[in-house]
Amino acid sequence: MYDSCLAKQDALKKIFSPLNREQKYQKIIELGKALTLFPLPDQIPENQVHGCQSQMYLISSYNDELVYFRATSDALISRGLAALLLFIYNQESPETILKCSPVILQDLGIPSIVSPSRANGLLSLFTRMQQHALKYLTA
């Protein structure tokens, strides 16, 4: 039922598994640089993800039973962490977002290569994504 979510996590595993700790950190930054531009008018308090060390924003839309996410942060590492979750959950159903955990992040040791506050921000972002999914599921 969550095949696409699991396939995306497998793709991340193939990208990150051969990398050492420093290379993983650099790859996360690279992913952050590659994120599409986030609309400046959407960088408002309602879209801010609380619990992050940096300023992070998340917006979503719902179309054809799929959730579309966009995120940004003022710190490249945080943008990269957001890119990881966007890679996994963008264009997924609300049910998938709520039930398919991002276990690959732990498997690859991502929380251990960033500071505890960045890891907390990653969890806060995932929680916010789930809140958006729940909103669309109950609408």
C-alpha positions as a Markdown table, in Angstrom:
| # | Residue | x | y | z |
|---|---|---|---|---|
| 1 | Met | 0.0 | 0.0 | 0.0 |
| 2 | Tyr | 2.9 | 2.3 | 0.6 |
| 3 | Asp | 5.2 | 1.0 | -2.1 |
| 4 | Ser | 6.1 | 4.4 | -3.5 |
| 5 | Cys | 7.1 | 5.7 | 0.0 |
| 6 | Leu | 9.2 | 2.6 | 0.6 |
| 7 | Ala | 10.7 | 2.8 | -2.9 |
| 8 | Lys | 11.8 | 6.4 | -2.3 |
| 9 | Gln | 13.4 | 5.4 | 1.0 |
| 10 | Asp | 15.3 | 2.6 | -0.9 |
| 11 | Ala | 16.5 | 5.2 | -3.4 |
| 12 | Leu | 17.8 | 7.3 | -0.5 |
| 13 | Lys | 19.5 | 4.2 | 0.9 |
| 14 | Lys | 21.3 | 3.7 | -2.4 |
| 15 | Ile | 22.5 | 7.3 | -2.4 |
| 16 | Phe | 23.6 | 7.6 | 1.2 |
| 17 | Ser | 24.8 | 4.1 | 2.2 |
| 18 | Pro | 28.2 | 4.2 | 0.4 |
| 19 | Leu | 29.0 | 7.7 | 1.9 |
| 20 | Asn | 30.9 | 8.3 | 5.1 |
| 21 | Arg | 29.7 | 10.7 | 7.8 |
| 22 | Glu | 31.2 | 13.9 | 6.2 |
| 23 | Gln | 30.1 | 12.9 | 2.7 |
| 24 | Lys | 26.5 | 12.4 | 4.1 |
| 25 | Tyr | 26.6 | 15.8 | 5.6 |
| 26 | Gln | 27.8 | 17.4 | 2.3 |
| 27 | Lys | 25.1 | 15.5 | 0.4 |
| 28 | Ile | 22.4 | 16.8 | 2.7 |
| 29 | Ile | 23.7 | 20.4 | 2.0 |
| 30 | Glu | 23.8 | 19.7 | -1.7 |
| 31 | Leu | 20.1 | 18.5 | -1.6 |
| 32 | Gly | 19.2 | 21.7 | 0.3 |
| 33 | Lys | 20.8 | 23.9 | -2.4 |
| 34 | Ala | 18.8 | 22.0 | -5.0 |
| 35 | Leu | 15.4 | 22.7 | -3.5 |
| 36 | Thr | 13.1 | 24.8 | -5.6 |
| 37 | Leu | 12.6 | 28.4 | -4.6 |
| 38 | Phe | 10.0 | 28.9 | -1.9 |
| 39 | Pro | 7.6 | 31.9 | -2.4 |
| 40 | Leu | 8.7 | 34.8 | -0.1 |
| 41 | Pro | 5.0 | 35.7 | 0.6 |
| 42 | Asp | 4.5 | 32.2 | 2.1 |
| 43 | Gln | 7.3 | 32.8 | 4.6 |
| 44 | Ile | 4.8 | 33.8 | 7.3 |
| 45 | Pro | 4.3 | 32.7 | 10.9 |
| 46 | Glu | 1.4 | 30.3 | 10.0 |
| 47 | Asn | 3.8 | 28.4 | 7.8 |
| 48 | Gln | 6.7 | 28.3 | 10.1 |
| 49 | Val | 7.8 | 24.9 | 11.5 |
| 50 | His | 8.4 | 25.4 | 15.3 |
| 51 | Gly | 11.0 | 23.3 | 17.0 |
| 52 | Cys | 13.7 | 24.0 | 14.4 |
| 53 | Gln | 17.0 | 25.8 | 15.2 |
| 54 | Ser | 16.6 | 27.8 | 12.0 |
| 55 | Gln | 13.7 | 29.5 | 10.4 |
| 56 | Met | 11.9 | 26.7 | 8.5 |
| 57 | Tyr | 8.7 | 27.0 | 6.5 |
| 58 | Leu | 6.3 | 24.4 | 5.0 |
| 59 | Ile | 3.4 | 24.7 | 2.7 |
| 60 | Ser | 1.2 | 22.1 | 1.1 |
| 61 | Ser | -1.5 | 21.6 | -1.4 |
| 62 | Tyr | -3.8 | 18.8 | -2.2 |
| 63 | Asn | -4.7 | 17.6 | -5.7 |
| 64 | Asp | -5.9 | 14.3 | -7.2 |
| 65 | Glu | -5.7 | 12.7 | -3.7 |
| 66 | Leu | -2.0 | 13.5 | -3.3 |
| 67 | Val | -0.3 | 16.0 | -1.0 |
| 68 | Tyr | 2.3 | 18.4 | -2.6 |
| 69 | Phe | 4.8 | 19.9 | -0.2 |
| 70 | Arg | 7.3 | 22.8 | -0.5 |
| 71 | Ala | 9.7 | 23.8 | 2.3 |
| 72 | Thr | 12.6 | 26.1 | 2.9 |
| 73 | Ser | 15.0 | 27.1 | 5.7 |
| 74 | Asp | 17.5 | 29.9 | 6.2 |
| 75 | Ala | 20.2 | 27.3 | 7.0 |
| 76 | Leu | 21.5 | 25.0 | 4.2 |
| 77 | Ile | 21.7 | 21.9 | 6.4 |
| 78 | Ser | 18.1 | 22.4 | 7.5 |
| 79 | Arg | 17.0 | 22.9 | 3.9 |
| 80 | Gly | 18.8 | 19.6 | 3.1 |
| 81 | Leu | 17.0 | 17.8 | 5.9 |
| 82 | Ala | 13.7 | 19.2 | 4.5 |
| 83 | Ala | 14.7 | 18.0 | 1.1 |
| 84 | Leu | 15.0 | 14.4 | 2.4 |
| 85 | Leu | 11.5 | 14.5 | 3.8 |
| 86 | Leu | 10.2 | 16.1 | 0.6 |
| 87 | Phe | 11.8 | 13.4 | -1.4 |
| 88 | Ile | 10.0 | 10.8 | 0.6 |
| 89 | Tyr | 6.6 | 12.4 | 1.1 |
| 90 | Asn | 5.9 | 14.8 | -1.7 |
| 91 | Gln | 3.1 | 13.6 | -4.0 |
| 92 | Glu | 2.0 | 10.9 | -1.6 |
| 93 | Ser | -1.5 | 10.2 | -0.3 |
| 94 | Pro | -2.4 | 11.5 | 3.2 |
| 95 | Glu | -2.7 | 7.9 | 4.4 |
| 96 | Thr | 0.9 | 7.2 | 3.3 |
| 97 | Ile | 2.2 | 10.2 | 5.0 |
| 98 | Leu | 0.5 | 9.2 | 8.2 |
| 99 | Lys | 1.5 | 5.6 | 8.2 |
| 100 | Cys | 4.8 | 5.2 | 6.4 |
| 101 | Ser | 7.5 | 6.3 | 8.8 |
| 102 | Pro | 10.8 | 7.7 | 7.5 |
| 103 | Val | 12.8 | 4.8 | 9.0 |
| 104 | Ile | 15.5 | 5.2 | 6.4 |
| 105 | Leu | 16.8 | 8.4 | 8.1 |
| 106 | Gln | 17.5 | 6.4 | 11.3 |
| 107 | Asp | 18.9 | 3.5 | 9.3 |
| 108 | Leu | 21.4 | 5.8 | 7.6 |
| 109 | Gly | 22.3 | 7.6 | 10.9 |
| 110 | Ile | 21.1 | 11.0 | 9.6 |
| 111 | Pro | 20.0 | 12.2 | 13.1 |
| 112 | Ser | 23.5 | 11.3 | 14.5 |
| 113 | Ile | 25.4 | 13.4 | 11.9 |
| 114 | Val | 23.5 | 16.6 | 12.7 |
| 115 | Ser | 23.2 | 18.4 | 16.0 |
| 116 | Pro | 20.4 | 17.4 | 18.4 |
| 117 | Ser | 18.5 | 20.6 | 17.6 |
| 118 | Arg | 18.7 | 19.9 | 13.9 |
| 119 | Ala | 17.4 | 16.3 | 14.5 |
| 120 | Asn | 14.6 | 17.8 | 16.6 |
| 121 | Gly | 13.8 | 20.2 | 13.7 |
| 122 | Leu | 13.6 | 17.2 | 11.3 |
| 123 | Leu | 11.1 | 15.5 | 13.6 |
| 124 | Ser | 9.1 | 18.8 | 13.9 |
| 125 | Leu | 9.0 | 19.0 | 10.1 |
| 126 | Phe | 7.8 | 15.4 | 9.8 |
| 127 | Thr | 5.1 | 16.0 | 12.5 |
| 128 | Arg | 4.0 | 19.2 | 10.6 |
| 129 | Met | 3.8 | 17.2 | 7.3 |
| 130 | Gln | 1.6 | 14.6 | 9.1 |
| 131 | Gln | -0.7 | 17.4 | 10.4 |
| 132 | His | -1.1 | 18.7 | 6.8 |
| 133 | Ala | -1.9 | 15.1 | 5.7 |
| 134 | Leu | -4.5 | 14.7 | 8.5 |
| 135 | Lys | -6.1 | 18.0 | 7.5 |
| 136 | Tyr | -6.5 | 16.8 | 3.9 |
| 137 | Leu | -7.7 | 13.3 | 5.0 |
| 138 | Thr | -10.5 | 14.8 | 7.2 |
| 139 | Ala | -11.5 | 17.5 | 4.8 |
